[in-house]
């Protein structure tokens, strides 16, 4: 894995001074549009089932808000279930990153447009690498939050399960609840953005080098 990553980084570094073809610029615009679309759809979907809720409870995690089924009532019911096993309540105010994600994605969209306008590979590679780092950080942060929710349990709760890790992807049994957690459409659009930027780089891998003066000016 280390050898592969090192080789990929050297390959990207060798491409930095190349021009971006019109096809690559078009795929950058696709990536920007996909980032914008991710605002409109949930990034993650959590579904809970329990004997007292045979139809289940739904929670959708957007980049900027929490949304629940049954006109928002499902979130209250989820927090009641969490209370019985000692989990802290889910509150949108506790998710500071929800105030940051829109600005971060907006910045990536602007940087993507900048790369399309200047047409220099280095600008696109910078956006791609920042996008990958931010996505990995967001997923690790999400995993850490789930870990804390499942391990920081109130011992005074009516039901005292062992500390657990809620499912990030897949299904998990928690006391008498079945939790299913899966990425949703918003995450799919972010994957489209990532693939579109990678394709834009690949399509311009053999383009001519930019003049040194123009290359320096676009940095």
Secondary structure, DSSP 8 states (H G I E B T S, - for coil): -HHHHHHHHHHHHHHTTBB--HHHHHHHHHHHHHHHHHTTS-SEEEEEEETTEEEEEEEEE-SS-EEETTTTHHHHHHHHHHHHTT-----GGG-THHHHHHHHHHHHHHHHHHHHHH-BHHHHHHHHHHHHHHHHHHHHHHHHHHHHHHHS--TTSSS--------SSEEEEETTEEEEEEE-HHHHHHHHHHHHHHHHHHHTTTS-B--HHHHHHH-
